[in-house]
């Protein structure tokens, strides 16, 4: 009877350790996406995404109303690759909150976006990932963008 509590404790530690490992793998997938983004490497970016990725942004229209815009992934890639060398850009991820359930994960990453060393805007990325063939792939990315309250 004394053996059962010990086995349950060991089993719970194994589950927590596996969960932490999955969270680290999700974080690596997001980091690889941004590494490719900053290097303007479309091949590397593509290696981190699922075949039917959805990209959306929540922002404001000219009247100030909140809107959702959907972007074509290939257009997104073309825009990143075509940024001239004279423009320095960086999306700084401020933190990660990652949740995993089986083969689905979510990464919530507040960010600041800098252009030529000036803060352009800030917001939050929300990545949905699916584990495909043992690898985490981004299948949905939505972000917010704002120019105020970035500090």
C-alpha atoms as an extended CHARMM CRD file, in Angstrom:
* protein
*
       151  EXT
         1         1  UNK       CA              0.0000000000        0.0000000000        0.0000000000  PROA      1               0.0000000000
         2         2  UNK       CA              2.9210000000        2.3820000000        0.6770000000  PROA      2               0.0000000000
         3         3  UNK       CA              4.2350000000        1.7150000000       -2.8020000000  PROA      3               0.0000000000
         4         4  UNK       CA              1.1880000000        3.2150000000       -4.5590000000  PROA      4               0.0000000000
         5         5  UNK       CA              1.6930000000        6.8540000000       -3.4600000000  PROA      5               0.0000000000
         6         6  UNK       CA              5.3530000000        6.6790000000       -4.4880000000  PROA      6               0.0000000000
         7         7  UNK       CA              4.4820000000        5.2840000000       -7.9140000000  PROA      7               0.0000000000
         8         8  UNK       CA              1.8350000000        7.9620000000       -8.4160000000  PROA      8               0.0000000000
         9         9  UNK       CA              4.3420000000       10.6600000000       -7.5090000000  PROA      9               0.0000000000
        10        10  UNK       CA              6.9390000000        9.2910000000       -9.9480000000  PROA      10              0.0000000000
        11        11  UNK       CA              4.2980000000        9.0080000000      -12.6780000000  PROA      11              0.0000000000
        12        12  UNK       CA              3.1590000000       12.6260000000      -12.1520000000  PROA      12              0.0000000000
        13        13  UNK       CA              6.7710000000       13.8650000000      -12.4150000000  PROA      13              0.0000000000
        14        14  UNK       CA              7.1560000000       11.9660000000      -15.6980000000  PROA      14              0.0000000000
        15        15  UNK       CA              4.0200000000       13.6320000000      -17.1000000000  PROA      15              0.0000000000
        16        16  UNK       CA              5.1960000000       17.1040000000      -16.0580000000  PROA      16              0.0000000000
        17        17  UNK       CA              8.6440000000       16.4670000000      -17.5840000000  PROA      17              0.0000000000
        18        18  UNK       CA              7.0990000000       15.3210000000      -20.8840000000  PROA      18              0.0000000000
        19        19  UNK       CA              4.8610000000       18.4110000000      -20.9110000000  PROA      19              0.0000000000
        20        20  UNK       CA              7.8900000000       20.6790000000      -20.3470000000  PROA      20              0.0000000000
        21        21  UNK       CA              9.7410000000       18.9650000000      -23.2050000000  PROA      21              0.0000000000
        22        22  UNK       CA              6.7860000000       19.5560000000      -25.5480000000  PROA      22              0.0000000000
        23        23  UNK       CA              6.6080000000       23.2120000000      -24.5140000000  PROA      23              0.0000000000
        24        24  UNK       CA             10.3050000000       23.6190000000      -25.3080000000  PROA      24              0.0000000000
        25        25  UNK       CA              9.7540000000       22.0390000000      -28.7530000000  PROA      25              0.0000000000
        26        26  UNK       CA              6.8620000000       24.4380000000      -29.4280000000  PROA      26              0.0000000000
        27        27  UNK       CA              9.0430000000       27.3770000000      -28.3600000000  PROA      27              0.0000000000
        28        28  UNK       CA             11.8190000000       26.1720000000      -30.6990000000  PROA      28              0.0000000000
        29        29  UNK       CA              9.3630000000       26.0730000000      -33.6320000000  PROA      29              0.0000000000
        30        30  UNK       CA              8.2990000000       29.6760000000      -32.9610000000  PROA      30              0.0000000000
        31        31  UNK       CA             11.9290000000       30.7680000000      -32.5460000000  PROA      31              0.0000000000
        32        32  UNK       CA             12.8740000000       29.0570000000      -35.8200000000  PROA      32              0.0000000000
        33        33  UNK       CA             10.0110000000       30.9000000000      -37.5660000000  PROA      33              0.0000000000
        34        34  UNK       CA             11.3440000000       34.2430000000      -36.3040000000  PROA      34              0.0000000000
        35        35  UNK       CA             14.9410000000       33.3450000000      -37.0480000000  PROA      35              0.0000000000
        36        36  UNK       CA             13.9110000000       32.7680000000      -40.6720000000  PROA      36              0.0000000000
        37        37  UNK       CA             11.7770000000       35.9320000000      -40.5760000000  PROA      37              0.0000000000
        38        38  UNK       CA             14.7210000000       38.0870000000      -39.4760000000  PROA      38              0.0000000000
        39        39  UNK       CA             17.0680000000       36.4550000000      -42.0000000000  PROA      39              0.0000000000
        40        40  UNK       CA             14.3690000000       36.8760000000      -44.6980000000  PROA      40              0.0000000000
        41        41  UNK       CA             14.7700000000       33.1630000000      -45.3870000000  PROA      41              0.0000000000
        42        42  UNK       CA             11.5330000000       31.9030000000      -46.9400000000  PROA      42              0.0000000000
        43        43  UNK       CA             12.7730000000       28.2940000000      -46.9190000000  PROA      43              0.0000000000
        44        44  UNK       CA             13.3420000000       28.3580000000      -43.1730000000  PROA      44              0.0000000000
        45        45  UNK       CA              9.9870000000       30.0390000000      -42.5290000000  PROA      45              0.0000000000
        46        46  UNK       CA              8.2240000000       27.4250000000      -44.6840000000  PROA      46              0.0000000000
        47        47  UNK       CA              9.8810000000       24.6270000000      -42.7030000000  PROA      47              0.0000000000
        48        48  UNK       CA              8.0200000000       25.7810000000      -39.5760000000  PROA      48              0.0000000000
        49        49  UNK       CA              4.4850000000       25.8940000000      -40.9680000000  PROA      49              0.0000000000
        50        50  UNK       CA              1.7260000000       23.4740000000      -41.8370000000  PROA      50              0.0000000000
        51        51  UNK       CA              0.4880000000       23.1560000000      -45.4080000000  PROA      51              0.0000000000
        52        52  UNK       CA             -2.6530000000       25.2450000000      -44.8990000000  PROA      52              0.0000000000
        53        53  UNK       CA             -1.5210000000       28.0270000000      -42.5820000000  PROA      53              0.0000000000
        54        54  UNK       CA             -3.9310000000       30.8570000000      -41.7980000000  PROA      54              0.0000000000
        55        55  UNK       CA             -2.5490000000       34.3520000000      -41.0990000000  PROA      55              0.0000000000
        56        56  UNK       CA             -4.6910000000       37.0480000000      -39.5270000000  PROA      56              0.0000000000
        57        57  UNK       CA             -4.1980000000       40.4230000000      -37.8790000000  PROA      57              0.0000000000
        58        58  UNK       CA             -6.4780000000       42.3400000000      -35.5530000000  PROA      58              0.0000000000
        59        59  UNK       CA             -6.1040000000       46.0770000000      -35.9580000000  PROA      59              0.0000000000
        60        60  UNK       CA             -8.1330000000       49.2250000000      -36.4660000000  PROA      60              0.0000000000
        61        61  UNK       CA             -9.5360000000       50.7750000000      -39.6140000000  PROA      61              0.0000000000
        62        62  UNK       CA             -9.4300000000       54.5250000000      -40.4280000000  PROA      62              0.0000000000
        63        63  UNK       CA            -12.5380000000       55.0860000000      -38.3090000000  PROA      63              0.0000000000
        64        64  UNK       CA            -10.9210000000       53.3810000000      -35.3240000000  PROA      64              0.0000000000
        65        65  UNK       CA            -13.1160000000       50.2660000000      -35.3440000000  PROA      65              0.0000000000
        66        66  UNK       CA            -11.5070000000       46.9070000000      -34.5730000000  PROA      66              0.0000000000
        67        67  UNK       CA            -11.1510000000       44.7160000000      -37.6710000000  PROA      67              0.0000000000
        68        68  UNK       CA             -9.6960000000       41.3220000000      -38.5930000000  PROA      68              0.0000000000
        69        69  UNK       CA             -7.6270000000       41.0580000000      -41.7670000000  PROA      69              0.0000000000
        70        70  UNK       CA             -6.6840000000       37.7370000000      -43.3690000000  PROA      70              0.0000000000
        71        71  UNK       CA             -3.4220000000       37.5900000000      -45.3320000000  PROA      71              0.0000000000
        72        72  UNK       CA             -2.2340000000       35.1700000000      -47.9900000000  PROA      72              0.0000000000
        73        73  UNK       CA              0.8460000000       33.3190000000      -46.7350000000  PROA      73              0.0000000000
        74        74  UNK       CA              2.6930000000       33.5370000000      -50.0660000000  PROA      74              0.0000000000
        75        75  UNK       CA              2.1240000000       37.3100000000      -50.1550000000  PROA      75              0.0000000000
        76        76  UNK       CA              3.4790000000       37.5000000000      -46.6030000000  PROA      76              0.0000000000
        77        77  UNK       CA              6.6290000000       35.6030000000      -47.6460000000  PROA      77              0.0000000000
        78        78  UNK       CA              7.1440000000       37.8300000000      -50.6950000000  PROA      78              0.0000000000
        79        79  UNK       CA              6.8290000000       40.9560000000      -48.5560000000  PROA      79              0.0000000000
        80        80  UNK       CA              9.3910000000       39.7040000000      -46.0200000000  PROA      80              0.0000000000
        81        81  UNK       CA             11.9040000000       38.5820000000      -48.6500000000  PROA      81              0.0000000000
        82        82  UNK       CA             11.5980000000       41.8890000000      -50.5420000000  PROA      82              0.0000000000
        83        83  UNK       CA             12.4870000000       44.1560000000      -47.5940000000  PROA      83              0.0000000000
        84        84  UNK       CA             15.5850000000       46.0860000000      -48.7020000000  PROA      84              0.0000000000
        85        85  UNK       CA             18.8800000000       45.6160000000      -46.8610000000  PROA      85              0.0000000000
        86        86  UNK       CA             18.7510000000       49.3140000000      -45.9220000000  PROA      86              0.0000000000
        87        87  UNK       CA             15.8110000000       48.6030000000      -43.5990000000  PROA      87              0.0000000000
        88        88  UNK       CA             16.6440000000       46.9820000000      -40.2940000000  PROA      88              0.0000000000
        89        89  UNK       CA             13.6440000000       45.2460000000      -38.7010000000  PROA      89              0.0000000000
        90        90  UNK       CA             13.2170000000       43.1200000000      -35.6290000000  PROA      90              0.0000000000
        91        91  UNK       CA             10.2570000000       41.6020000000      -33.8540000000  PROA      91              0.0000000000
        92        92  UNK       CA             11.2780000000       41.2410000000      -30.2170000000  PROA      92              0.0000000000
        93        93  UNK       CA              9.3110000000       38.5610000000      -28.3910000000  PROA      93              0.0000000000
        94        94  UNK       CA              8.9140000000       39.6660000000      -24.7820000000  PROA      94              0.0000000000
        95        95  UNK       CA              7.7230000000       36.3800000000      -23.2550000000  PROA      95              0.0000000000
        96        96  UNK       CA              6.1580000000       33.0050000000      -24.0090000000  PROA      96              0.0000000000
        97        97  UNK       CA              3.0530000000       31.3880000000      -22.5740000000  PROA      97              0.0000000000
        98        98  UNK       CA              2.7340000000       27.8980000000      -24.0310000000  PROA      98              0.0000000000
        99        99  UNK       CA             -0.0330000000       25.3650000000      -23.5340000000  PROA      99              0.0000000000
       100       100  UNK       CA             -0.0020000000       21.8430000000      -24.9500000000  PROA      100             0.0000000000
       101       101  UNK       CA             -2.7250000000       19.2070000000      -25.2070000000  PROA      101             0.0000000000
       102       102  UNK       CA             -1.6710000000       16.1280000000      -27.1320000000  PROA      102             0.0000000000
       103       103  UNK       CA             -0.8420000000       17.1780000000      -30.6830000000  PROA      103             0.0000000000
       104       104  UNK       CA             -2.1840000000       20.7420000000      -30.3220000000  PROA      104             0.0000000000
       105       105  UNK       CA             -0.3400000000       23.6890000000      -28.8130000000  PROA      105             0.0000000000
       106       106  UNK       CA             -0.7710000000       27.4250000000      -28.3780000000  PROA      106             0.0000000000
       107       107  UNK       CA              2.0240000000       29.9510000000      -27.9410000000  PROA      107             0.0000000000
       108       108  UNK       CA              1.0940000000       33.4530000000      -26.7570000000  PROA      108             0.0000000000
       109       109  UNK       CA              3.9500000000       35.8840000000      -27.3630000000  PROA      109             0.0000000000
       110       110  UNK       CA              3.7270000000       39.6180000000      -26.5800000000  PROA      110             0.0000000000
       111       111  UNK       CA              6.0780000000       41.5390000000      -28.8820000000  PROA      111             0.0000000000
       112       112  UNK       CA              7.5600000000       44.8530000000      -29.9480000000  PROA      112             0.0000000000
       113       113  UNK       CA              8.2840000000       45.5530000000      -33.6200000000  PROA      113             0.0000000000
       114       114  UNK       CA             11.2550000000       47.7780000000      -34.3700000000  PROA      114             0.0000000000
       115       115  UNK       CA             12.1910000000       49.4020000000      -37.6970000000  PROA      115             0.0000000000
       116       116  UNK       CA             15.6040000000       51.0620000000      -37.9980000000  PROA      116             0.0000000000
       117       117  UNK       CA             15.9550000000       51.0650000000      -34.1930000000  PROA      117             0.0000000000
       118       118  UNK       CA             12.6190000000       52.8610000000      -33.6560000000  PROA      118             0.0000000000
       119       119  UNK       CA              9.5960000000       51.2230000000      -32.0870000000  PROA      119             0.0000000000
       120       120  UNK       CA              6.9580000000       50.8640000000      -34.8120000000  PROA      120             0.0000000000
       121       121  UNK       CA              4.2180000000       49.0120000000      -32.9280000000  PROA      121             0.0000000000
       122       122  UNK       CA              3.5340000000       46.2990000000      -30.3790000000  PROA      122             0.0000000000
       123       123  UNK       CA              0.9730000000       43.6010000000      -29.6880000000  PROA      123             0.0000000000
       124       124  UNK       CA              0.5860000000       39.8920000000      -29.1340000000  PROA      124             0.0000000000
       125       125  UNK       CA              1.0720000000       36.9010000000      -31.4360000000  PROA      125             0.0000000000
       126       126  UNK       CA             -1.0770000000       33.8320000000      -30.8990000000  PROA      126             0.0000000000
       127       127  UNK       CA              0.3070000000       30.7420000000      -32.6170000000  PROA      127             0.0000000000
       128       128  UNK       CA             -1.6760000000       27.5230000000      -32.9800000000  PROA      128             0.0000000000
       129       129  UNK       CA              0.5370000000       24.5480000000      -33.6960000000  PROA      129             0.0000000000
       130       130  UNK       CA             -0.1050000000       20.9410000000      -34.6490000000  PROA      130             0.0000000000
       131       131  UNK       CA              2.3830000000       18.1240000000      -34.1160000000  PROA      131             0.0000000000
       132       132  UNK       CA              2.7800000000       16.4420000000      -37.5130000000  PROA      132             0.0000000000
       133       133  UNK       CA              5.1020000000       13.4790000000      -37.9070000000  PROA      133             0.0000000000
       134       134  UNK       CA              6.8140000000       14.2890000000      -34.6250000000  PROA      134             0.0000000000
       135       135  UNK       CA              7.3830000000       17.9660000000      -35.5270000000  PROA      135             0.0000000000
       136       136  UNK       CA              5.4560000000       21.0180000000      -34.3300000000  PROA      136             0.0000000000
       137       137  UNK       CA              4.1000000000       23.0560000000      -37.2580000000  PROA      137             0.0000000000
       138       138  UNK       CA              2.4220000000       26.4640000000      -37.1210000000  PROA      138             0.0000000000
       139       139  UNK       CA             -1.0630000000       26.1650000000      -38.5970000000  PROA      139             0.0000000000
       140       140  UNK       CA             -2.5840000000       29.4720000000      -37.4950000000  PROA      140             0.0000000000
       141       141  UNK       CA             -1.0910000000       32.8190000000      -36.5600000000  PROA      141             0.0000000000
       142       142  UNK       CA             -3.0950000000       35.8200000000      -35.4440000000  PROA      142             0.0000000000
       143       143  UNK       CA             -1.6440000000       38.9870000000      -33.9840000000  PROA      143             0.0000000000
       144       144  UNK       CA             -2.7180000000       42.3210000000      -32.6110000000  PROA      144             0.0000000000
       145       145  UNK       CA             -1.0380000000       45.5730000000      -33.5770000000  PROA      145             0.0000000000
       146       146  UNK       CA             -1.1410000000       48.8690000000      -31.7750000000  PROA      146             0.0000000000
       147       147  UNK       CA              0.9850000000       51.9900000000      -31.5420000000  PROA      147             0.0000000000
       148       148  UNK       CA             -0.1140000000       53.1010000000      -28.0770000000  PROA      148             0.0000000000
       149       149  UNK       CA              0.5600000000       51.5320000000      -24.6680000000  PROA      149             0.0000000000
       150       150  UNK       CA              3.6530000000       49.7030000000      -25.8650000000  PROA      150             0.0000000000
       151       151  UNK       CA              5.6560000000       50.1680000000      -22.6760000000  PROA      151             0.0000000000
